[in-house]
Amino acid sequence: MQPRRDELVRWGEAAVQQLRGPVLDDLRRRFAGWRDPRARLLRRRRRSKRAAGAGAAGAGVFGVGSYASMAADPVWSGLGPLSDIAQMTSAFGLGGLAVASGVGAVGAGLRYRRLNRQPLPDPPPVSVSLPPRDSEAREPMQRLQEAEQTLHKALSQLSGTAAGSAPGDARGTADATAAELRTGAQRLQSVEAAIEHSPPADRAGLREDVRRLRSELDDGVAEYGTLVAAAGRAVAASGAPEQRDALQDAADRLAGLASGLREVFGAPEDGSGPSRGEGR
């Protein structure tokens, strides 16, 4: 009876763990998307547009009501001596509301126009499901994901400064490098999965392959970190031209790394390999 109970406990723990991962990942993605400057600007645009539309509709409704109050003398005649006062009060009250709604609509429309002129920040890196905790690929992929978020924040602050086109170039190179590193992580996991089903004589060689791939992933993530460091220095220097050159140099080195990783991990040259948005 005890072995069966232990087995049920293990099944329950495994089910909870499998459920916890996707749920928490989804919550993290939603929270990160809500805090993102791009998402905030889009929300402000939508609110301004709705406010402008509601204000215009309110101005129209109250304006029609004010006109109707002034024109509908027979309706007010039944009030006797108070008819003129009630009619004027209703007309001017509704007219005042129409004016207030119109002013609000104009203000919201101007705000919407101003927000529309603001360029949208680049979208943040989409959170990727990490490898299992017992995989050698887990730690480097987690560090890569954190480095991507940090780099995105730094490059967003550099956009439009003296850094020129360097932030855009660095972002494209970083995305390509991250895709190659994730290709390597997938290959590492495939090798790990093969160990369990391989003959004992072959397992030592496969474990050596795992160590080699892990080392290449560590080196690649470390090189990715040099670009993050260069971006951080450029932010500290307020996008000074000399930091722009340093950022461009780091991006060029990372482009060379991406090319080398493509050869190591065997990713296709035509771009058909994993991209930034796949699997996220």
C-alpha positions as CSV (number, residue, x, y, z in Angstrom):
1,M,0.0,0.0,0.0
2,Q,2.8,2.4,0.9
3,P,4.6,2.1,-2.6
4,R,1.3,2.8,-4.3
5,R,0.8,5.9,-2.1
6,D,4.3,7.1,-2.8
7,E,3.7,6.7,-6.5
8,L,0.5,8.7,-6.3
9,V,2.3,11.4,-4.4
10,R,5.0,11.6,-7.1
11,W,2.4,11.8,-9.8
12,G,0.7,14.6,-8.0
13,E,3.9,16.5,-7.5
14,A,4.7,16.1,-11.2
15,A,1.3,17.4,-12.2
16,V,1.6,20.4,-10.0
17,Q,5.0,21.2,-11.3
18,Q,3.9,20.9,-14.9
19,L,0.9,23.2,-14.2
20,R,2.9,25.7,-12.3
21,G,5.4,26.3,-15.0
22,P,3.1,27.3,-17.8
23,V,0.8,29.3,-15.5
24,L,3.7,31.3,-13.9
25,D,5.2,31.8,-17.4
26,D,2.0,33.2,-18.6
27,L,1.6,35.5,-15.6
28,R,5.1,36.8,-16.1
29,R,4.5,37.5,-19.8
30,R,1.3,39.4,-19.0
31,F,2.9,41.5,-16.3
32,A,6.0,42.3,-18.5
33,G,3.7,43.2,-21.3
34,W,1.6,45.5,-19.1
35,R,4.7,47.4,-17.8
36,D,6.3,47.7,-21.2
37,P,6.6,51.4,-22.5
38,R,5.2,50.4,-25.9
39,A,2.1,48.8,-24.3
40,R,1.7,51.9,-22.0
41,L,1.8,54.2,-25.0
42,L,-0.7,52.1,-26.9
43,R,-3.0,52.1,-23.9
44,R,-2.8,55.9,-23.6
45,R,-3.6,56.3,-27.3
46,R,-6.7,54.1,-26.9
47,R,-7.9,56.0,-23.8
48,S,-7.4,59.3,-25.6
49,K,-9.3,58.1,-28.6
50,R,-12.2,56.8,-26.5
51,A,-12.3,60.0,-24.5
52,A,-12.4,62.1,-27.7
53,G,-15.2,59.9,-29.2
54,A,-17.2,60.0,-26.0
55,G,-16.8,63.8,-25.6
56,A,-17.9,64.4,-29.2
57,A,-20.9,62.1,-28.8
58,G,-21.8,63.8,-25.5
59,A,-21.5,67.3,-27.1
60,G,-23.8,66.2,-29.9
61,V,-26.4,64.7,-27.6
62,F,-26.5,67.7,-25.2
63,G,-26.4,70.1,-28.1
64,V,-29.5,68.5,-29.7
65,G,-31.2,68.5,-26.3
66,S,-30.5,72.2,-25.8
67,Y,-31.8,73.1,-29.2
68,A,-34.9,70.9,-28.6
69,S,-35.5,72.6,-25.3
70,M,-35.4,76.1,-27.0
71,A,-37.6,74.9,-29.9
72,A,-40.2,72.9,-28.0
73,D,-42.4,75.8,-26.7
74,P,-45.6,73.6,-26.5
75,V,-43.9,71.2,-24.2
76,W,-43.1,73.9,-21.6
77,S,-46.4,75.9,-21.9
78,G,-48.1,73.5,-19.5
79,L,-46.0,74.8,-16.6
80,G,-47.7,78.2,-16.7
81,P,-45.6,81.1,-15.2
82,L,-42.6,78.8,-14.7
83,S,-42.5,77.7,-18.3
84,D,-40.0,80.4,-19.5
85,I,-37.7,79.9,-16.5
86,A,-37.8,76.1,-16.9
87,Q,-37.2,76.3,-20.6
88,M,-34.2,78.6,-20.4
89,T,-32.7,76.7,-17.5
90,S,-33.0,73.4,-19.4
91,A,-31.6,74.9,-22.6
92,F,-28.7,76.7,-21.0
93,G,-27.9,73.7,-18.8
94,L,-27.8,71.3,-21.7
95,G,-25.9,73.8,-23.7
96,G,-23.3,74.2,-21.0
97,L,-22.9,70.4,-20.8
98,A,-22.5,70.4,-24.6
99,V,-19.8,73.0,-24.4
100,A,-18.0,71.2,-21.6
101,S,-18.2,67.9,-23.5
102,G,-16.9,69.6,-26.7
103,V,-14.0,71.1,-24.8
104,G,-13.1,67.7,-23.4
105,A,-13.4,66.1,-26.8
106,V,-11.1,68.7,-28.3
107,G,-8.5,68.2,-25.5
108,A,-8.7,64.5,-25.8
109,G,-8.4,64.7,-29.6
110,L,-5.3,66.9,-29.3
111,R,-3.8,64.5,-26.8
112,Y,-4.5,61.6,-29.1
113,R,-2.9,63.5,-32.0
114,R,0.2,64.2,-29.9
115,L,0.5,60.6,-28.7
116,N,0.1,59.4,-32.3
117,R,3.1,61.4,-33.3
118,Q,5.3,59.8,-30.6
119,P,7.2,56.9,-32.2
120,L,6.3,53.5,-30.7
121,P,9.2,52.0,-28.7
122,D,10.4,48.6,-29.9
123,P,8.6,45.7,-28.5
124,P,10.4,43.8,-25.7
125,P,11.8,40.4,-26.2
126,V,9.0,37.9,-25.9
127,S,9.5,35.6,-22.9
128,V,10.6,32.1,-24.0
129,S,9.9,28.9,-22.2
130,L,13.1,27.8,-20.5
131,P,14.5,24.3,-20.8
132,P,13.7,21.9,-17.9
133,R,15.5,22.5,-14.6
134,D,17.5,19.3,-14.9
135,S,18.8,20.3,-18.3
136,E,22.3,21.7,-18.8
137,A,20.8,24.2,-21.2
138,R,18.6,25.8,-18.4
139,E,21.1,28.1,-16.8
140,P,22.6,29.6,-19.9
141,M,19.2,30.2,-21.4
142,Q,18.0,31.8,-18.3
143,R,21.0,34.1,-18.3
144,L,20.4,34.9,-22.0
145,Q,16.7,35.8,-21.3
146,E,17.7,38.2,-18.5
147,A,20.4,39.7,-20.7
148,E,17.9,40.3,-23.5
149,Q,15.6,42.2,-21.2
150,T,18.4,44.3,-19.9
151,L,19.7,45.1,-23.4
152,H,16.2,46.0,-24.5
153,K,15.9,48.6,-21.8
154,A,19.3,50.1,-22.5
155,L,18.8,50.3,-26.3
156,S,15.3,51.9,-25.8
157,Q,17.0,54.7,-23.9
158,L,19.6,55.1,-26.6
159,S,17.1,55.4,-29.4
160,G,17.0,58.9,-30.9
161,T,20.2,60.0,-29.1
162,A,23.7,60.6,-30.4
163,A,24.0,56.9,-30.7
164,G,22.4,57.2,-34.2
165,S,21.7,53.9,-35.9
166,A,23.9,51.8,-33.6
167,P,21.0,50.8,-31.3
168,G,19.0,49.4,-34.2
169,D,22.0,47.6,-35.6
170,A,22.8,46.1,-32.1
171,R,19.3,45.0,-31.6
172,G,19.2,43.1,-34.9
173,T,22.5,41.5,-34.2
174,A,21.5,40.5,-30.7
175,D,18.2,38.9,-32.0
176,A,20.1,36.8,-34.5
177,T,22.7,35.7,-31.9
178,A,19.9,34.8,-29.4
179,A,18.2,32.7,-32.0
180,E,21.5,30.8,-32.7
181,L,22.0,30.2,-29.0
182,R,18.5,28.8,-28.6
183,T,19.2,26.5,-31.5
184,G,22.2,25.3,-29.6
185,A,20.1,24.8,-26.5
186,Q,17.6,22.7,-28.4
187,R,20.4,20.5,-29.8
188,L,21.9,20.1,-26.3
189,Q,18.5,18.9,-25.0
190,S,18.2,16.5,-27.9
191,V,21.5,15.0,-26.9
192,E,20.5,14.8,-23.3
193,A,17.3,12.9,-24.3
194,A,19.3,10.5,-26.4
195,I,21.6,9.5,-23.4
196,E,18.7,7.8,-21.6
197,H,17.9,5.5,-24.6
198,S,21.5,4.8,-25.7
199,P,23.6,1.7,-25.0
200,P,25.9,2.2,-21.9
201,A,29.0,2.1,-24.2
202,D,27.8,5.2,-26.0
203,R,26.7,7.3,-23.1
204,A,30.1,8.6,-22.1
205,G,30.6,10.1,-25.6
206,L,27.1,11.7,-25.5
207,R,27.8,13.2,-22.1
208,E,31.0,14.7,-23.5
209,D,29.0,16.2,-26.3
210,V,26.6,17.7,-23.7
211,R,29.6,19.3,-21.9
212,R,31.0,20.6,-25.2
213,L,27.6,22.2,-26.2
214,R,27.2,23.6,-22.7
215,S,30.6,25.2,-22.9
216,E,29.7,26.7,-26.3
217,L,26.5,28.1,-24.9
218,D,28.3,29.6,-21.9
219,D,30.8,31.3,-24.2
220,G,28.0,32.6,-26.4
221,V,26.0,34.0,-23.6
222,A,29.1,35.6,-22.1
223,E,29.9,37.3,-25.5
224,Y,26.3,38.5,-25.6
225,G,26.9,40.1,-22.3
226,T,29.7,42.3,-23.8
227,L,27.0,43.9,-26.0
228,V,24.9,44.5,-22.9
229,A,27.8,46.1,-21.1
230,A,28.6,48.3,-24.1
231,A,24.9,49.5,-24.2
232,G,25.0,50.2,-20.5
233,R,28.2,52.3,-20.9
234,A,26.5,54.2,-23.8
235,V,23.5,54.9,-21.6
236,A,25.8,56.2,-18.8
237,A,27.5,58.5,-21.3
238,S,24.1,59.8,-22.6
239,G,24.7,58.2,-26.0
240,A,28.0,60.1,-26.7
241,P,29.5,59.5,-30.1
242,E,32.5,57.6,-28.6
243,Q,30.1,55.2,-26.9
244,R,28.2,54.8,-30.1
245,D,31.4,53.5,-31.7
246,A,31.9,51.1,-28.8
247,L,28.4,49.9,-29.2
248,Q,28.8,49.4,-32.9
249,D,32.1,47.5,-32.3
250,A,30.4,45.2,-29.8
251,A,27.6,44.6,-32.3
252,D,30.1,43.7,-35.0
253,R,31.8,41.2,-32.7
254,L,28.5,39.7,-31.8
255,A,27.6,39.4,-35.5
256,G,30.8,37.4,-36.0
257,L,29.8,35.2,-33.0
258,A,26.3,34.6,-34.6
259,S,28.0,33.5,-37.8
260,G,30.3,31.1,-35.9
261,L,27.4,29.7,-33.9
262,R,25.5,29.1,-37.1
263,E,28.3,27.0,-38.3
264,V,28.7,25.2,-35.0
265,F,25.0,24.4,-34.4
266,G,24.3,23.8,-38.1
267,A,21.5,26.4,-38.4
268,P,20.5,27.0,-42.1
269,E,21.9,30.1,-43.8
270,D,18.6,31.0,-45.4
271,G,17.1,32.2,-42.2
272,S,14.7,29.2,-41.9
273,G,16.0,28.4,-38.4
274,P,14.4,29.6,-35.2
275,S,13.7,33.3,-35.1
276,R,13.1,35.6,-32.2
277,G,9.3,35.1,-32.3
278,E,9.3,31.3,-32.6
279,G,8.4,29.2,-29.6
280,R,7.6,32.2,-27.5
